[in-house]
């Protein structure tokens, strides 16, 4: 995996994904990604993109789009971790390892990737919310009071 080295290239990668890969996001994840990718602060944009794609990659059905989303998530997490942004200095390495394992990459230095049970949990803020079913009351029977 190639890692990104500056804010400009990381932001460009987010924009490229928004233009070409975000259409593969599940309906519930698309607005979350749009929110993350459009953050005014580039730090927030990078961290939030890492988190939203990490939290929802499993729901992407297109294999290429899923790999692209996971790669961008790991790239953003790595850049944010390198800079110590918003807790990514502690969460980032776990997110990166989980994604690289899921992408089938070989663990560095002949080691092994951490077990899935050790993966950081997705942040609830960025998980697709299940649709709340609309409950429509039954009409009252004629003559009922």
C-alpha positions in Angstrom: 0.0 0.0 0.0 1.3 3.4 -0.8 0.9 6.0 1.9 0.2 9.7 1.5 2.7 12.2 2.7 1.0 15.6 2.9 -2.4 17.3 3.4 -2.6 18.2 -0.3 -2.2 14.7 -1.6 -4.5 13.2 1.1 -7.2 15.8 0.3 -6.8 15.1 -3.4 -7.3 11.4 -2.8 -10.5 12.1 -0.8 -11.8 14.2 -3.7 -10.9 11.6 -6.2 -12.8 8.9 -4.2 -15.7 11.3 -3.8 -15.9 11.7 -7.6 -15.3 8.1 -8.7 -15.9 5.7 -5.8 -18.5 7.2 -3.5 -21.3 6.0 -5.7 -20.6 2.5 -4.5 -21.2 3.4 -0.9 -24.4 2.0 0.7 -27.2 4.6 0.8 -26.8 5.2 4.6 -23.0 5.7 4.3 -23.1 8.2 1.4 -24.4 11.1 3.6 -21.9 10.3 6.3 -19.0 10.2 3.7 -20.2 13.5 2.2 -20.2 15.1 5.7 -16.7 13.7 6.4 -15.3 14.7 3.0 -16.7 18.2 3.1 -15.4 19.2 6.6 -13.9 22.7 6.5 -10.8 21.6 8.5 -8.5 19.4 6.4 -7.6 17.6 9.7 -11.3 16.8 10.3 -11.7 15.8 6.7 -8.9 13.3 6.8 -9.7 11.8 10.2 -13.4 11.6 9.5 -12.9 10.1 6.1 -10.7 7.4 7.6 -13.3 6.6 10.2 -16.4 6.6 8.0 -14.8 4.4 5.4 -13.4 2.0 8.1 -16.8 1.8 9.8 -18.8 1.0 6.6 -16.4 -0.8 4.2 -18.0 -4.2 4.9 -21.3 -2.9 3.5 -19.8 -2.1 0.1 -20.7 -4.9 -2.3 -18.4 -4.0 -5.3 -15.0 -5.6 -4.6 -13.0 -2.9 -6.3 -14.8 -0.1 -4.6 -14.5 -1.8 -1.3 -10.7 -2.2 -1.8 -10.5 1.5 -2.8 -12.5 2.6 0.2 -10.4 0.5 2.6 -7.1 1.7 1.0 -8.2 5.4 1.3 -9.3 4.8 4.9 -5.9 3.3 5.8 -4.0 6.1 3.9 -6.0 8.8 5.8 -5.6 6.9 9.1 -1.8 6.6 8.5 -1.4 10.3 7.7 -3.5 11.3 10.7 -1.7 8.9 13.0 1.7 10.3 11.9 0.5 13.7 12.9 -1.3 12.6 16.1 -4.6 14.1 15.0 -7.9 13.3 17.0 -6.7 10.2 18.6 -5.4 8.6 15.4 -2.0 8.2 17.0 -3.6 5.3 19.0 -6.5 4.2 16.8 -4.8 4.6 13.5 -2.2 1.8 13.6 -5.0 -0.7 14.5 -7.2 0.5 11.7 -4.3 0.3 9.2 -3.4 -3.2 10.3 -7.0 -4.4 10.1 -7.4 -3.0 6.6 -4.1 -4.3 5.3 -5.0 -7.7 6.7 -8.4 -7.6 5.0 -6.8 -6.6 1.7 -4.6 -9.7 1.9 -1.3 -7.8 2.3 1.6 -9.6 3.9 2.4 -8.5 7.4 5.7 -6.6 7.6 9.0 -8.2 8.7 7.6 -11.7 8.4 5.2 -11.2 11.3 1.5 -11.7 11.6 -1.4 -9.3 11.6 -3.3 -8.9 14.8 -6.4 -11.1 15.2 -9.7 -9.5 14.1 -10.8 -9.5 17.8 -8.1 -6.9 18.4 -9.4 -4.5 15.6 -10.5 -1.1 16.8 -14.3 -0.9 17.0 -15.8 1.5 14.5 -16.9 4.7 16.1 -20.7 4.8 16.5 -20.8 8.3 15.0 -19.8 6.9 11.6 -21.8 3.6 11.4 -24.7 3.4 9.1 -27.9 3.9 11.1 -30.6 1.3 10.3 -33.7 2.8 8.9 -36.4 3.3 11.4 -39.6 1.7 10.1 -42.5 4.0 9.6 -45.4 2.8 11.9 -48.7 3.7 10.5 -51.6 3.3 12.9 -54.5 1.1 11.7 -57.6 3.2 10.9 -60.3 2.9 13.5 -63.1 0.5 12.6 -66.3 2.2 11.4 -68.6 2.8 14.4 -65.8 2.3 16.9 -65.5 5.0 19.5 
